[in-house]
């Protein structure tokens, strides 16, 4: 794969000339103007929202809001400020059938399935594993060699190394299936392993990514130029009614150097929003960006709808949905490690971070309260 310099080739660095104070003031003023006279937040029946169910803060997602986040919907408008990508569509129906079939296997191999509970150090009974000769008679995969050839050709166009995704999601939950522990793919077989092992990809193909909201976007396979990214430099931006209301670090670890760079990072991201993010088709949405440390670049990684299905990172959704001012950049605080029990090797899969463990959310809630107390 490419190094951090080549990964950023072709990115547009024109962010406009604003001081940090001007950027903050402009965004806060826009937020205040946009929310003047706003009524208290209510649910769909017009009742005030006072409980802890964040889902009541959101209007039902529309089909267009979901479709706008499909990769091929936003990529043309942001191609100069994101990673070079190859989109393969329409997908061969046999390829989709293969991806939705049971088991994790590469075409031509028998599917291996597990029929018991995993123990920490392996199964105590080898009979729990089977190659399911009889169980998979209905999952006979026809020839997908044309898709294989196309994937191989597109990887070459990207310099011989890529990472895959589909319409809305990347298989960040499947890096365990990779020999490298990353999403880097050099062959079609590498791509197949990751896609087959990912629940996110299965939800994409069945239009269940966002609470089962139906969508009209057709399935697509996207190959993106591989880059060795630093998880610490990934940030999530929250936009409500065309106003940037908050920015959060995505990686759930404390990085001292981020505090030293925080003003510069916030300035770059507010400039980026003003110069580029307004091209997005929805008025309320979230997007992840990568801030390059070696060159002056901000690159879009993905877009998400304004939905409680999306992780609010170091904010509470209630804050984001009700604020009348720009909440600024939030960084993970020193001395707190809510995910210390997770192996560090999984940090490479945290963009975007979609963790739903109770322990995670409880810890983040504690962090948010601590941040509020410090600010006061």
HUCOR-V579547 format. One record per pair of residues at least 12 apart in sequence whose ideal C-beta (glycine too) atoms are under 7 Angstrom apart, sorted by the first residue. I is the first residue (numbers start at 1). J is the second residue. If there is no record, write none. Layout:
# HUCOR-V579547
i->I j->J
i->I j->J
This chain:
# HUCOR-V579547
i->1 j->161
i->1 j->184
i->1 j->226
i->1 j->227
i->1 j->228
i->2 j->159
i->2 j->225
i->2 j->226
i->2 j->227
i->3 j->228
i->4 j->227
i->4 j->228
i->4 j->292
i->4 j->294
i->5 j->294
i->5 j->295
i->7 j->83
i->7 j->225
i->7 j->227
i->8 j->292
i->8 j->295
i->8 j->297
i->8 j->299
i->10 j->80
i->10 j->84
i->11 j->80
i->11 j->81
i->11 j->297
i->11 j->299
i->12 j->80
i->12 j->81
i->13 j->296
i->13 j->297
i->14 j->275
i->15 j->268
i->15 j->271
i->15 j->272
i->15 j->275
i->16 j->271
i->16 j->274
i->16 j->275
i->18 j->271
i->20 j->263
i->20 j->266
i->20 j->267
i->23 j->267
i->23 j->270
i->23 j->271
i->24 j->270
i->24 j->326
i->27 j->243
i->27 j->244
i->27 j->270
i->27 j->326
i->28 j->325
i->28 j->326
i->30 j->243
i->31 j->243
i->31 j->245
i->31 j->323
i->31 j->324
i->31 j->325
i->31 j->326
i->32 j->324
i->32 j->325
i->34 j->241
i->34 j->243
i->35 j->324
i->41 j->57
i->41 j->321
i->41 j->322
i->43 j->56
i->54 j->308
i->54 j->317
i->54 j->318
i->55 j->308
i->57 j->317
i->57 j->318
i->57 j->321
i->58 j->306
i->58 j->307
i->58 j->308
i->61 j->210
i->61 j->213
i->61 j->305
i->61 j->307
i->63 j->214
i->63 j->215
i->63 j->216
i->65 j->282
i->65 j->305
i->66 j->210
i->66 j->213
i->66 j->215
i->66 j->305
i->67 j->215
i->67 j->216
i->67 j->217
i->68 j->281
i->68 j->282
i->69 j->168
i->69 j->303
i->69 j->304
i->69 j->305
i->70 j->167
i->70 j->168
i->70 j->217
i->71 j->87
i->71 j->165
i->71 j->167
i->71 j->220
i->71 j->222
i->72 j->87
i->72 j->220
i->73 j->217
i->73 j->281
i->74 j->280
i->74 j->303
i->77 j->279
i->78 j->276
i->78 j->279
i->78 j->300
i->81 j->276
i->81 j->298
i->81 j->299
i->81 j->300
i->82 j->299
i->82 j->300
i->83 j->224
i->83 j->225
i->83 j->227
i->83 j->299
i->84 j->158
i->84 j->225
i->85 j->222
i->85 j->223
i->85 j->224
i->85 j->225
i->86 j->154
i->86 j->157
i->86 j->158
i->86 j->223
i->87 j->220
i->87 j->222
i->88 j->150
i->88 j->154
i->88 j->220
i->88 j->221
i->89 j->218
i->89 j->220
i->90 j->218
i->91 j->219
i->91 j->220
i->91 j->221
i->92 j->144
i->92 j->146
i->92 j->147
i->94 j->141
i->94 j->142
i->94 j->144
i->95 j->144
i->95 j->147
i->96 j->205
i->96 j->219
i->97 j->141
i->98 j->141
i->98 j->144
i->99 j->195
i->99 j->196
i->99 j->201
i->99 j->205
i->100 j->202
i->100 j->205
i->101 j->139
i->101 j->141
i->102 j->136
i->102 j->139
i->103 j->132
i->103 j->136
i->104 j->177
i->104 j->196
i->104 j->197
i->105 j->196
i->106 j->189
i->106 j->192
i->106 j->193
i->107 j->141
i->107 j->144
i->110 j->131
i->111 j->132
i->111 j->136
i->112 j->129
i->112 j->131
i->113 j->130
i->113 j->132
i->114 j->128
i->114 j->129
i->115 j->128
i->115 j->130
i->116 j->128
i->148 j->188
i->151 j->188
i->151 j->191
i->151 j->223
i->152 j->188
i->154 j->223
i->155 j->185
i->155 j->186
i->155 j->223
i->158 j->223
i->158 j->225
i->159 j->225
i->160 j->186
i->161 j->184
i->161 j->186
i->161 j->226
i->162 j->185
i->162 j->223
i->162 j->224
i->162 j->225
i->162 j->226
i->163 j->183
i->163 j->184
i->163 j->185
i->163 j->224
i->163 j->226
i->164 j->185
i->164 j->191
i->164 j->194
i->164 j->195
i->164 j->221
i->164 j->222
i->164 j->223
i->165 j->222
i->165 j->224
i->166 j->201
i->166 j->204
i->166 j->205
i->166 j->219
i->166 j->220
i->166 j->221
i->166 j->222
i->167 j->204
i->167 j->217
i->167 j->219
i->167 j->220
i->168 j->204
i->168 j->209
i->169 j->200
i->169 j->201
i->169 j->204
i->169 j->209
i->170 j->183
i->171 j->183
i->171 j->194
i->171 j->195
i->171 j->197
i->171 j->198
i->171 j->200
i->171 j->201
i->172 j->200
i->172 j->349
i->173 j->198
i->173 j->199
i->173 j->200
i->174 j->194
i->174 j->197
i->174 j->198
i->175 j->348
i->175 j->349
i->177 j->193
i->177 j->194
i->177 j->197
i->178 j->193
i->178 j->194
i->181 j->345
i->182 j->348
i->184 j->226
i->205 j->219
i->210 j->305
i->210 j->307
i->210 j->309
i->211 j->309
i->229 j->290
i->230 j->293
i->231 j->251
i->231 j->347
i->231 j->348
i->231 j->350
i->231 j->351
i->232 j->251
i->232 j->255
i->232 j->258
i->233 j->290
i->233 j->291
i->233 j->293
i->234 j->250
i->234 j->251
i->234 j->288
i->234 j->290
i->234 j->301
i->234 j->351
i->235 j->247
i->235 j->248
i->235 j->249
i->235 j->250
i->235 j->269
i->235 j->289
i->235 j->291
i->236 j->248
i->236 j->250
i->236 j->286
i->236 j->288
i->236 j->313
i->236 j->352
i->237 j->269
i->237 j->273
i->237 j->286
i->237 j->287
i->237 j->289
i->238 j->286
i->238 j->315
i->238 j->320
i->239 j->277
i->239 j->284
i->239 j->285
i->240 j->284
i->240 j->306
i->240 j->320
i->241 j->283
i->241 j->284
i->242 j->278
i->242 j->283
i->244 j->270
i->244 j->273
i->244 j->326
i->245 j->320
i->245 j->323
i->245 j->326
i->245 j->327
i->246 j->315
i->246 j->320
i->246 j->327
i->247 j->266
i->247 j->269
i->247 j->329
i->248 j->313
i->248 j->314
i->248 j->315
i->248 j->330
i->249 j->314
i->249 j->330
i->249 j->331
i->249 j->332
i->250 j->288
i->250 j->313
i->250 j->350
i->250 j->351
i->250 j->352
i->250 j->353
i->251 j->347
i->251 j->350
i->252 j->332
i->252 j->338
i->252 j->339
i->253 j->332
i->254 j->332
i->254 j->333
i->254 j->334
i->258 j->331
i->259 j->331
i->262 j->329
i->262 j->331
i->265 j->291
i->265 j->329
i->266 j->328
i->266 j->329
i->268 j->291
i->268 j->298
i->269 j->289
i->269 j->298
i->272 j->289
i->272 j->298
i->280 j->303
i->282 j->305
i->284 j->306
i->285 j->303
i->285 j->304
i->285 j->305
i->285 j->306
i->286 j->304
i->286 j->306
i->286 j->310
i->287 j->300
i->287 j->302
i->287 j->303
i->288 j->301
i->288 j->302
i->288 j->351
i->288 j->352
i->289 j->301
i->301 j->351
i->302 j->352
i->304 j->352
i->311 j->352
i->311 j->353
i->311 j->354
i->311 j->355
i->313 j->353
i->314 j->330
i->314 j->332
i->314 j->364
i->314 j->367
i->314 j->368
i->315 j->327
i->315 j->330
i->316 j->368
i->330 j->371
i->333 j->367
i->333 j->370
i->333 j->371
i->336 j->367
i->338 j->360
i->338 j->363
i->338 j->364
i->339 j->360
